[in-house]
Amino acid sequence: MKEYNKKNINGHVLKLNWTKLIQKNVNFKYNDTAKDNINKIYTVYISNLAPDAKEEELYNYLKQKFNSLISCKIIFDSHNCISKGFGFADFSDIKEYNFILKNNKKFIFKDKELTIK
């Protein structure tokens, strides 16, 4: 990784970092039987998360609004175990996926407006 960090390739400078998920004890993901019933998974990128946000809290917040939510992950810095302020959420229903992407409604989580792409 060090070999490619800050290397210019085709006019683009690469910036590489190590990340890991540190909330290993809690897995907010579908079980194997539910997975068999899901044809396709639709993932959204969520940013502007509060530094103290937990996956369980984000999952519960989104699940109240979207029935097809199947998992949430928050990305943490591997060196200091602090949230990087972004994560991902998986949905099984394309209608809810499109709604969350196109909706002008603001989603306020832990006093911060979420950015969803």
PyMOL commands that set and color helices and strands:
alter all, ss='L'
color gray80, all
select helices_A, chain A and resi 32-36+55-65+94-102
alter helices_A, ss='H'
color red, helices_A
select strands_A, chain A and resi 8-9+12-13+19-20+42-47+69-77+83-91+108-109+112-113+115-116
alter strands_A, ss='S'
color yellow, strands_A
deselect
rebuild
show_as cartoon
